[in-house]
Amino acid sequence: MTDRIKLPEAWASLKRAFPDNKNGSRVIITTRIRDVAERSDERNHVHELRFLNQEESWQLFREKAFWNLNIDEGLEKLGRETVEKCGGLPLAIVVLGGLLSTKKPQEWNLVCDNIWRHLSNDSIQITQLLALSFNDLPYQLKLCFLYISNFPEDFEIKTEKLIRLWVAEGYIPHDEEIMEDVSLNYLNELINRSLIQKGQMRLGMVTTCRVHDLLRDLAIQKAKELNLVQIYDEIRNPAHSSKVSCRRQAIYSGMKGTLWLQQCNPLLRSLLFFDLYGESPKVEQFIPTVCKRFRFLRVLEFERFSGEFSWSLPKDIDKLIHLKYLGLRDTLIENIPESILNLSNLETLDLGEDLWGADAFLPTEIWKLQSLRHLIGPFTGHYLQIDNMTNLQTLKLVEDDTWTKTNPEKLVNLRELELSVYREREKKFNFVSIAKLKGIKILTVTLSNDHFFSTLQPLSYCRYLRHLCLNGKMEKLPGEMHVLLPNVESLWLGKSELVDDPMPILEKMVKLTELKLGYGCYSGKKMVCAAKGFPRLESLTLIMAKDLEEWQIEDGALPVLRGLLLAGHGQFKLPERLKSVLLPLW
């Protein structure tokens, strides 16, 4: 109630940054509390979203519940009866549909009977439905869902990070399957059940996800009951400054000193910091205390904890002998001491991918970390010895000085590689060494301006390659590109300086769902997409095609295109049927 009373004053100070210059701009505030909307400003127009009508509710439910089932008359009757009791509330409908989509048709009656027992006033109570969906999860999925309670409200969660955190926390069983694959399956299952929402997409994959506020509240409540996670947020909840007893701690705000560390459980297993940019103490002052006090840590995550000066990781980091995950994105980390080589259990070392930040200098003999599965950072300007790292799955970003001295045949589990080529004397870059990576799935290669790709032929040996990003000059695309790269689903070409229209070649890649032609890719004046071309392409991005004058699209081309992004293009007439899928730049 106090926050609601202060809202008009808070908005009055904030709106000074939005001058009223009569240009039609609007500020939209969303809230589930009508009182908050009405109190923020007397000139506000409160738009109350309506509930879905019966047919809209049924269509939404069908998309969620029947994506892997055939609809028969009995199931449709039961589904319509059930969805009617959702009262047109979209969240209730998608969660219910996600729950029933995992059940066999003969199980629907049992699930619906269970739901009827929680009815109030002949309508489904959303909190009861969410709890029912959670209770229906298998044990391992419950743990993965509850882990979401670590993340702040409305936080865009990087899916790669979430997957690796689940692995580091021990939530993924050790068996014959690769744990990251199992973890991804868990994430997709939670998405299919509508307990987690898709966020951003890149290279045909979900790169970020988020969770609805009500579902996050449920995760926090359940995690608190199990003493699984405790949140430290001095700004929003000063009461959390009390003694910390659980073994997983998430820090949102209030890090004004290190005294609180004395209140934490010394058996702490997980310590995550979220966006504490500008708060003191600085990370270099804080980590030594963590290293000495919390010897049982498995996960240590600092993201945007400090940002003023570059710093070095303390030598005492080797005291955290159980550490499996170390995240230091956006912290301007510059130097990693040799003592890190003593962390024999370390699986993920994530220093971020910001080329404009500080270069991360690692010990040359990083190969001694034999458990390492993911090595991420802008490792530019120095050599890393990565031979014999048989468990390594992710390696980015390294330069050719490291790669040319590496035997790729020993990297038997490498699935993602990001490589920059600047120093190699031979200006014609070839993929012979990369072709030896039999399990590679995601490949990004960036060349300096005086290098160019000589041929893509060796990539034909990379049978599992799904996502390919090439930033560099090419004399021309191979005419049989669809034969060389038959399984590529996402392709990004930049700085290629192609003279010939690339569309007649690319449109034959039948599995391609995402295509991005970046800056300097094509300098011609005309493009033609033939009939039946790009049969599966859903997303197309065209950047800086300033010389393009004509784009001809024959009937039957691009049949499933959903999104088209044009940036810096010339003055040409866009085909009428593409205007409906044109996306805004911002």
N, C-alpha and C positions, 0 to 999 in steps of 0.2 A: 504493500500500500504506500509506503514511503517513496518508493521509486516512481509510482504513478503521480504522486503529488509534485515531485520535482521535475517531471517530464516537460511541462511548458517552459520552465526556466532553462533546462538543458537544450531544448530546441531553439529557444531565443538566442542562445550563444552560438549554436551551431549554424543557424541559417544566415549568419553574417557572411559566411563564405559563399553564399548563393545569392548574389545581387538580383533584384527583380528588375530586369531591363526589358520587360515586355516582349521577350522573344519566344514565348510559348514553352519554355522548359518546365519540367515538373520533377518534383521529388516524391518518390513513392516509398511509403513506410508500410511494412507488413507486420501484422500482429494477430494473435488469436484472441486478444482481449479488447473488446469494443471500447471500454473505458479509456484505454491507452490511446486509441485512435482519436477519440473525441477530445481528449484533454491536450493533445500535443500543440494544436494551433486553432484559434477560433475561425480562421479562414479555411480550414481543412474541409475537403469533401470526403466523407466516409463512404467508401464503396464496399458494401457487404457482399462477399461472394456467395452465390446461390448454391444450393445442393444440386446434385445431378438428378435429372428426372429418371423415370423408370427405364426407358430405353437406353439412355446414356449410361446408366448404372450397369445394365445388362451387357452392353458392348465392352465396357471396361473390364467387367468380370470375365467375359469370354476370353479376352486377350491374355489374362493372367492364368485362368483355371484350365483352359482347354488347349494350351499350346502343344501338349504332348498326348492329348486324348481325342478320340472321336466323340462327337456329341450325339447321343441317342435321346429319344423322347423322355425317358425316365430321368436321365441326368439333367436335361434342360429344365424339366418341371421342378426338380429339387433345387437346382441352381437358382432359378428365378424366385422361388419361395424364400431362399436364404438371402439373396441379394436385396430383396425388398425390405428385409428387416435391418439393412445397413443404413436406411434412411437417406440414401444419396450421398453419404460421406465417402469421398474418394479413398482416404487412407484405410478405412474399414474395408472397402471393397477390394483393394489391391492386396491387403494382408490376408483377407479371407480367401481370395483367389489363389494367392501364393501357397497358402496352407493346403487347400484342396488339390492343387496341381501335383502335389507329391504323393497323393493317395490313389490307390486303385479304385475303379468305379464301385466295386462292392464295399469299399470302406467309407464311401461318402455318407451313407445313412448314419453310421456310427459317429462320425465326426459332427454331423449336423445335430444329432440328438444331444451330443455333449454341449454344443453351442446353445441349444434351446434352454438348457438348464441355467444359463447365465443371462437370460433375457430379463429386461426390466422395462415395463410399459410397452411390451411387445416389440422392442427394438434392441439391437445389439449394443451393449456397452463397450465402447472402444477399448478401454483399459482392460476389460476382461478378455476381449478378443486378442489383444496384443499378448497378454499373459498366456493365453491358450496356445498361440502360435509359438511362443518361446518354449513352453513346456513340451511341445511336440518335437522339438529339436533333439537329435542324438547328443550324447554327452559331449563329444569333441566340438560339435557345432555350437553348443551352449557356451563353452569356454571362449570360442572365437568371437561370438556375438557379444559376450560380456566385456571382452577386451576393448570394444568400441567405447566403453565408458571412460577410457583414458583421454579421449580426444575432446577438445572444447566444442561448445555448441556451434553449429553451422561450419565446422571445420572441413575443408577439402582434404580428404585423407589420400595420400599417394598409395595406390594399390600395391606397388612393388614393396614399399616400406612395410605396409601392413602384413603382407605375405611373409616377409623376412622376420618380422617381429614375432608372428605366430610360431615360426620355426624355432627361433631363439628361445622363446618361452617354454618350449617343450609341448606345445599343443598338438603337434603333428606326429603321428606314429612313425617309428622307424621300421620300415619293411622294404620290400624289393622295389617299391616305387620311389621316384625322386620326391623328396618332401615338398619342394616348391610347387610341383605339379598337384600334389594332394591339397596343398594350401590354396592353390588357385581354384580347384574344384570346390573347396569349402566356401570360398568367396562367391563363386558363381551360384552355389546352392542358396546362400543367404540372399543374393540378389534375386534369384528366381522366386524365393519366398516373400519378396518385397520387404524384407527386414533391413536390407541395405539398398541404397539407391545408386544407380550409375551417375558418374560425374562427367569428366572430360574423356574424350577418346583421342588416341594417337596410334598411328600404325595399325589401325584396325583393332586395337585393344582398349579396354577400360583402364585409363591411367589414374583417375581419381574416383573416389566414391564418397558418399556422405550418408548420414542417417537422419531421419525425421526426428524432430524435437521430442515427440511423445515416445518414440522407440528408444531414444537416448535416455530419457527419464527412466524408462523401464530397465535399461541396462544398468544404470547407476543404482537404482533401487535393489536389483538382484545382486549386483556386485557388492553392495554394502552389506546385504544380508549374509553373504558368504565371506566377508572380510577380504575380498579379492583385490580391490583397488581403493585408494584414498586420494582425493583431490585436494590440493593446497591452492587456495585462491583467496588471498588476503583482501582483495578489493571487493569481491562479491560476497564472500562468506568468511569474515574474520574469525569465526568460531573454529575454523579448520586449523588454527594455529596450535591446537591442543596436541598432546602426545600422539605420535603416529605408531600404530601397532601392526598394521598389515604390511605385506612384503612387496607391494607395488604402489609407487607414489607418482602421481602426475602433478606437475607444478605449472600453474597458469600465471600467477602474479605474486608480488609481495616479497621477492628475493632481495631484501635490503641488507641482509647480513647472513652469516653462517651459523648463528646461534640455534636456528631451528633444527640443524643437523643433529644436535645433541638429543632432540626429541624423537628422532626417527629410529625405527627398529634397526639395530645393527645387522640383522639377518636379511636386510632389504635385498630383493632379487631384481627389481626393475625400477629405474629412475628416469622419468621422461620430462623434459622441459619444453614448453611451447611458447615461442615468440616472445622471449623476454628481452627483446632488443632495447638497449639503452638503460636497462636496470643494472644496478650494482649488487653484489661484487662482480668484477669481471671474471670471465670464465677461467683465466689463468690463475686467479686467486682462489677460485672455488674448487677446482678439480683435485688439487692435492689433498684437501680435507676428505673428499669423496673416496679417493684411493686408499686412504689410511683407515677410514671408519667402516666402509662397506665392502668387505673382502669377498662377499658371496654374490655380488652383482653379476647378473647375466646380461642385462640390457642397460646401456647408458646412452641416452639420446639428448643431444643439445642441438636445437634448431633455432637459429637467429638469437643465440644467447648473448652475443656480443658482436659489435660491428664497427668499432672505431679504429682499432689497430690490429695488425697481424700478431700472432702469438705462437708459442710452441707448447706441445703437449709435455707435461712433466715426466721425468724418468720413473716416478712412482706408479705410473700406469701399470707396470708389470705386477703390482700387488693384487690386481684384479684377475687372478688366475682362472676364475670361472667365467670370465666375460665372453659372450658369444656375439654380441651386437654392439658396435660402437658407431654412433651417428654424430657427425660434426658438420652438418650442412650450414652454410651461411654464417660461419663463425670466424672466417678469415684465418683458419688454421694454416700455418706455414711450415712447421717442422714437426716430424714424428720421430721420437728418439728410438735408438736401437733396442731399448728395453722392451719395446712392444713385441719384439720377436719372441719373447718369453710367454706370450699369451697363446698357448697351444690350442685352446678351445675356440679361438676367435673365428667366427664364420662370416660376419659381415663387417666391412670397414667402409663406411660411407662418408666421404669428405665433400660431397656435392659435386656439381658439374659446371659451376659458374666460371667460365674462362676469364671473366673480368675481375674475379677475386684473387686471393693469394694463391700462388702455385704451392701444392702440397708436396714437400720433399720427404719421401719415404726412405727407410734404410734400403740399400741396394739389394741385400739378401732377403727380400720379402718372401722368397720361396720357402723360407723356414716355417712360415705359417701354413702348415700342411692342411689344416682344417678349413682354411679360408675358401669361401664359396662365392663371395661377391666383393670385388675390389673396385671402388667407384671414386673418382676424383679427377681433377685436371692435372694429371701427372706429366707436365710438360717441362722440357728443358733438362731432364736428367734420365739416366738409364736405370731400369728396374730389371732384376734377374728373376724371371717368373717361370723358368723351366721347372718341370717336375711338380707343378701345382695341379695335381690330377683332379682335385675336387673343385677347381675354379669353374664357375658357371658364367659369371659376369665380369668383364674387364673393360672399363672405360674411365677416363679417356687417356690413351697412351700415344706416344709419337713413334715414328718409324725408327728412331734410334734404339728404342726398346724392342720393337717388333722384328726388325731384321736380325737381331741377335738371339731370337727365341726359336726353339724347335716346336712348331705348332702341333706336331704329331703327339707330343707329350701332354698337351692340353686336351685330354680326351673327353672332358665334360663341358668344355666351353660352349655356351649357347648364345651369348651376346657379346659382341665386340664393337668398340668404337675406337677408330684409329685416325690420327692426323698425320699427314705426310708433308714434311717440310725440308728435311735434311738429306734425304736419299739422293745420291748423285745421279743415278739413272732416272731421267725425267719421265720415262715411260713406265707408269706404275702398272704392275700386273698382279693378278689374284692367285698366283701359283701357291704361295704359302697359305693363303686363306682357304684354298680348296682342300687342304689337308685337315681342316676342322670339320669332321664328318657330321657333328651334331649341331653346327651353327644354325640358329634360327633368326637372329636379328643382327644385321650388319650395317654399320655406318662408317663410311670412309670419306674423309675430307682432304682434298689436295690443295697445295699452295698454288698460286696463280701460274707458276712456270712449270707445273707438272700436268700430266694428262693421262687418262685411262687408255691403255693401248688396246686391250680386248677384254671382253667379259666372259670369254669362252671357259676359263677354268672354273667359274662359278657353277657350271653344269654338274659338277661333282658334289655340290652342296645340296643334297636331296631334300633336306628339312628346312631350307631357307624360306622364310615366310615374309620377312620385312626387310627391305633393302633401301638404304639411303646413300646416294652417291653425289658428292659435292665436288665437281671438278670437270675439266674439259674432256670432251669426247669428240673424236673426228666424226663419228656417226654411230647411230644405234645399229646393232646387228639385226639383220632382216629376220632371223630365226630366233628372236628374243623369247618368244612364247615357248620354244623348244628348249632353249638353254635354261630358262627359269620357269618351269611349268607350275610350280607351287607357290610362287610369290603372290601374296594377297595385298601387300601395301608397298608402293614404290614412290620414292622421292628423288627427283632429279634437280640439281641446282648447278648453276655456272657452267652448264654443258656446252653452251655456244653452238647449238645444233643449227645447221643451215636448212636441212630437209625437215619437212613436217613429220613430227614424231608419232602422230596419231595413227596412221596406217599400220605401224609396227606394234604400238602399245595396245591397240584395241583387240589384238588377237590373244592377249594374255587373259584367258577365260576365267581365272580365279581372282583377278584383280578386283578388289573392293574399294581401295583408296589410292588415289593418284595425286601427287603434288608436283607441279612443274614450277620450280622456284626461280629466283632472280637469275637472269642471264641464261636460262635453259634453251630458249628458242627465239631466234631473231627474225624469223620469216614473217610474211605478210598474210599468209592464208593457212587455215587449218581445215581438215575435212575428216569427219567421223562417218564411216560407211555404215550401211544398214547391217544390223546384227552385231555391230561393234560394241565392245565393252559390255558384255551381257550381264555382269555382276557388279559393275562399278556403282557405288553408292555415294562416294564423296570425291569431288574434283576441285583442286585448288590451282589457280593460275595467277602467278605473281609477276608483275612488271613485264607484261607482254606489250610493251608500248608501241611496237611496230606492227602489231596485228591489225589488219584491216577487215578481214573476212573470216567468219567461222561458219562453215557449212556442215549441217547435221542432217543426214538422210533419215528417212522414216525407219524406225526400228532400232536406231542407235541409242545407246544410253537408256535402256528401257527402265532401269530401276534407280536412276540417279535421284538422290534425296537432298543433296547439298552441293551448291556451287559457290565458290568464293573467288572473286576477281579483285585483284589489287594492282593499281598502277597500270592498268591496261590502256590500250589506245582507243580511238574512237571507232568502234565497229558496232554493227547492229547485232544485238543478241537475239538468237532464235527465240520466237515467242514462247515455245513450250518449256524453255529453261528459266523464264522469268519467275515462275512459281517456286523454283527451288533455289533462287538466288539468296545468299546469306549476307547480312550486313557485316561491314568490316569490323565494327566494334560492338 
